Amino acid sequence: MLPPSRNKRMKELSRLINTPLSCTCGRVHEVPVRSLSLHADMDAVAEACLTYIQGRNLLVVSDLTTYELQARELIGRLEQKGFKAGSCLYTEAKVLPDERSLGQLLMSSAGKPDGMIAVGSGTITDLTRMAAARQGIPFLSVPTAPSMDGYASGVSSLLAGGRKTTYPGVTATAILGSLELIAAAPLKLLQAGFGDIIGKKISVCDWLLGHTLNGEYLCPYILGLVEQAADSVIARAEGIRSREPEAVQGLMEALLLSGMAIAMAGDSRPASGSEHLLAHYLEGAFLREDREPLSHGLAVAVGTVCAGMFYHTVLNSAEWVDKEQITAVREALGARQPVPWQIRSWLADIGLSASPADYGISRELLREALLVSHFTRPRYTIFSFAAKLGILEQAAERVLDKLYPL
């Protein structure tokens, strides 16, 4: 079974949704999204609610920006069609996916609505997914920016005790966005989506590492989908930066495909590895230090730079080449391991720096993240491998010396 072609369009993505797929890996994969469109207006969203939600009591979740963009109009359309449409409106300049925000949403839905509609990107979607899962109700996603890959996934990344943690949730019943509006999102959100996607070049290496050394489950079909998503976006970096409609659509399709891969695997493993461990650690550190939050996608971009350098250091340093299992790892990864100069080039194409210092990340904080982040969740990565070899600290110092030259 081969993954769809690199030039995938929405009709090809639609073939993956709501249809069980018997895979050569021995599992049956399914993405429980029932409808998918990047050319939907608010009438189409209201019609989807009639189709997919049993009942007329709905809650629309948004922030100040997305309320004015689409949520206000959607509430009007829903009421015209006979729905009772409540609103959970976050008024903070920067909404955090934390206990307070989740509590606000759960309080807003205390009467247990029949369904929810998330109008927004990462934080709004993750909060709504979690609240819907807790209440056993469906939700629809109205994406407003190509900034993250969680629209089609079944997990939420939330802050608990100041640390980013992934929680199981519920997959959106329908994903209905407007490409015109999505392409008009601030450039930093397009860059964030790009950063999230290039991180897959590391996550697939970590997945293969866990499979090779620990016998961890791995599906070649899903791995191929994730690689395809990353490669297609990297090839379109300059077009995304200049907001070419086809390139932005390609970015959004890749983000959706990555989320579908998560749903098919039943876990974020295919799309989240050492680069995400670093990103989550850094995001939490910024919040604990009461600093301006670090965008998740940009944190993943930095994590990709650092993890890529870590891979290169561990697998290519002369005094370590005879260490146990190095040869097996090299053979398993093949040409997949991205070299550091490639990652820097990808970021330059989208207009991002490859230097952690340019994001306000000190050498001390990054050293801490490199040494500690692999303890934050039970996921085998290049950091776990280095720790097993007894070279974690030495490899970290070599990476830091290159990232923070004197």
N, C-alpha and C positions, 0 to 999 in steps of 0.2 A: 504494500500500500504506500503510495507516494503522497506527500503533502501537496496542497494546491500550488499552482505556479506562482512565481514571484510577482507577476503582474496581476495580483488578485483584485477583484472588484467586490462590491457589496453582495452581488449574487453568489459569489464563491464563498464569502463568509457565511451567507445564509444557509448554505448546505451543511454547515457544521452545527447549526442550532436546532435544538428540540428533536434531534434524530439520533437514536442509539447507533453507535459505530463499533462493530466487532473488530477489534484490533489484533494484529499479529503479536502484540505483547501479552495477549491472554486476557486482557480486560475489555469490558464494554464501556466506551466513553460516551458521555452525553453532556451537552451544554443546554441547560433548561431555559435558555432565553427563547421566547416564542415569536418575537417580532423585532426586526432590526432595520433602521433606516437613518440615513444622514440627510434626508430631504423632507423632514417632517415639520409642519407648522403646529400651532397650538390646537387647531381643530383636530388634526390627526392624533395628537396626544389625548385629547378628550375622547375621541372615538375609540382609541385603544383602551381607555379606562372602562368604557361601556363593554368592550369585548372581554377584557381579562380580569376585571375586578367584580366580584359578586357583592353587591351592596352599593349604596349611594353616599356613604360617609367617608370622605377622603381628607388627607392632610398633605398640603403642599409645603415642602421644606426648601428654604432658600436663604441667601444672605442679601445684604442691601443691594449689591450689584446685580445679582441674578434675579432678584425680585423685579427690578426695573426692566431688565432685559427680556424676561419671559414669564416669570411666575405670576405677576399681576394679571397679565393677559390670560394666562392659563386658568387662573381662578375664575375669571369672568366667563370663559368658554365652558368650564365645568358647570358653573351655576346655570348657564343657559341650557345645558343638557340635563338638568334636574338633579345634579349632585349637590350635596352640602360640602363645600370646600373650605376647610379650616386652613390656617397658615401658621407655620413655625418659622418665624423670621429672625435670623441672627443679625444683630445690629452692630457687632464688633467690627472694627476695621480688619482684623485678622482672626477668623474663627479657628479655634484649635480643636482637634478631634479628641477631646479629653473627657474626663468624668463629668465636668460641669456642663459641657455642651450636650453630651448624651443625656444627662439628667433633664436638661431643659426640653429636649425633644420628647423624652418619655413623659414628662409632665404635660406637654402640649397634646399628647395623644392618650391622655389618661382614660378617655372614654372608649379606647380601642377602636380606631377607625377601621374601615373595611380594606383600606389600602393606602399607600403613601406614594408621593411623586417627589423624587429628588431633582431639583433644578439647580445644577451647579457641577463642579468638578470633584476633585479628590475628597476633601473634607466633608462636604455635604453628602456625597455618595456613600462614604464609609459610615458616617453617623446614621444615615437613613437605613442602610443595609442592616446595621447592628440592631437598631430599634425595631425594624420589621421582623427580624429573626426572633427577637425576644418576645414579640407579640404574636408570632405565627401568622403574619399577614403578608400579602405580596407587595412589591413596590415596583414602580416604573422609574427609569432613569432618563433624564433630559440633560445630556452633556452639553456644557457651554464652552469647553476649552479642551484642546488635545494635550493635557498636562500629565496624565497618568494612565496606567493600564488596568485600573480596577473596575471600569464600567461593566465588563462582562464576567468578572471573577465572582467567586463566592466567599471571599474573605475580606475583612476590614482591618486596616492598620490604624490602631488607636493608641493614644497616650494613656498609660496607666501608671500612676506614681511618677510621672515625669519621664517614663521610658516608653518607646515605641514597641508595641506588641501586636502580633497578628492574631485575629480572632476569627473563628468560623462564623459565617453569616448566611445570607440567602442570596441567590443570584437574581438579578433584575428580571422581571417577567418580560419587559420590553425595553429597548434602548432606542430612543427616538430623538434625534438631534437635527439641527440645521447647520449644514456645512458652511453656509455664508456667515453665520454668527460665530461658529467655531473658528473659522479662519481669521476673523476680526479680533480674536482674543489678544491681549498684550503679548508682545514678543517673548517676555520672560516665561510665559506659560507654554508657548511653543518650544522654547529651549528646555523647559522642565520635562516635557513629554519626550523630547529627543534624548535627554539625559537618562530618563527612566528606561527607554528602549535600548540604548547602547549597553546598559548594564547587563542585558541578557547574554552578551558575549562572555561575561564572566560567569553568570549563573549556570549556563550549560556546561562550562568547564567544571564547576564545583559538583554539578549533578553527576557528570561522568566520573569525577574523582571518587565520590561516594559509592557509585556503582562498582567501580574497578577494585577499590580497596576493601569495601565493606559488604559487597553483594546487595547493595540497595536497589530497590525497584527502579527501573528506567524504561521509558517508552521511546523508542527511536522515532516514532511518528510525531509525538508531541514535541520532542526535542527538535525535530526538523521544522515544525511550525514556528517555534520560538526563534530559531536561527534565521528562518526566512523573514520573520518580522523585523529583526535587527538589521539584516543585510539590506532590505528594501529601503529602510529609513536612512541608513548611512549613505546610500547612493543618492539620496534626494536632499541632503543636508542644505545645500545652497538654495534650492528651490523652496524649502520650508522657511528658511530665513527671510526670503523675499516674498513669502506668502503666495506662491504660485498655487492656485486652487487644487491642481492635481497632486502636487507634492504634499499639501496639508491634508488632503483626503488620504493619501498614502500613509501619512503619520497616524491619522486617526484609525485607519484600518489596522495598522500594525499594533496599536495599543489595544484595540478590540481583540485581535487575534491572540495577543499575549494573555489577556484576561480569559479568553476561551480556553487556552492551554492550561491555565490554573484550574478552571472549572472541570476540564476533562481529566486532569490528574487527581482532582480532589484535594489538592494541596498547592501551596505557592512555590514548591520546590523548583519547578521548571524555570521560573522567572525571578527568583530571588535567591542570591547566594551571598558570598562574602562582601560584595559591593553594597548590598542592602543592609547587612549587619553593620557595616561601617556607617552607612547613611543614617540608620535609625539611632545609632549611638551618638552621632554628631548632632542630630536633630534634638535629641533629648538633652544633651549637654548645653546647647544654646538656650533651651527653655529653663533649665536649672540655674543657669547663670543670668537669667532675666534679660536675655538679649533678643534682638529682633529674630523671629523664627527663620530658620534656614529652610528654604523650599525643598520639598522631598525630592523632586526631580533633579535639582541642582546638587543636592547632597548625594544622590546616586551617581551623578556624573563625577563628582570628586571621588566617591568610593570606587568607581570603575577605574579611574586613573591609578589609585593606590593599590587596588587588588591586582590590576594588570602588572604593575611594577613588582608586586610581591611574587606573583607567579614567575615572572621572568627571573627574579633574583633567586628563588628557591630551586628552580629547575635548570638554571644555567650557570650557577656558580661552581667553579672548577673543583673546589675542595669538598663539594657535597654530591657530586655526580655518582659516586659509588654507594651512596646511602641506599638503604633498603627501599625497594619499590619505585625508585626514581624512573628507571627504564620503563616499567609497566605504565606509569602515569604518562610519560611522554608518548608512548605508543597509543594509549587510550585517547589522549587529547588530539594527537595528530597535528593538523594545521590550525586547529580551532583557537589555540592560545593566542590572544591578541598581543602584539608587542607594544611597548610603551609609546613609541613614536606614532603608531597608528592611532591610538586613542587620543593623543594630543592633536593630531591632524583632524580627527572627527570633530573634536570640540572647537577647534579653530574655524572649521567650516560653518558651524552654527553660531559663531560669535561668542564662545565661552572660553574662559581661561582654564588651563590645566593645572594651575598652581593653587593648592589649598589655602595659602596665605591670602590670596585675593578674595577669598570667601570669609575671611576673618577667622580661619582655623589655625591655631598656633601649633608649633611643633610638639609642645607638651601634650596638647589635647589629642592630636592625631596619634602620637605614640601610645597614649592610653587606649585609644580606640583600636589600634592594631593589636595590642596585647590582650585586651579584655573583651572585645565585642563577640568573640566566638563563644564566650560563656553565656551570652544572653539568650540563646535558644539552642536546642539540640539538633543542630544541622551541621553535617560534615562539610568543611570547606578547605581551601588552601591554608587557612590559619590552623585548623585542626591538624592537618598533615604536617605543617611546620612544627607544631607543638610536639607531635609524636616523634619527629626526628630530633627534637631537642635544639632546634635552631630558630625558634620563633623570635626571640629577642635579637639575635644577630641579624636576621633578615629584616626585621623592623628597622633597626638602626641604619642598615644600608639603604633602605628605601627612603628613610627620613633624610639622610645625608644628600640624596639626589634631589629631593623635593625642597629642601631648605639649605641651599648652598651658602657657604660663608661669604 
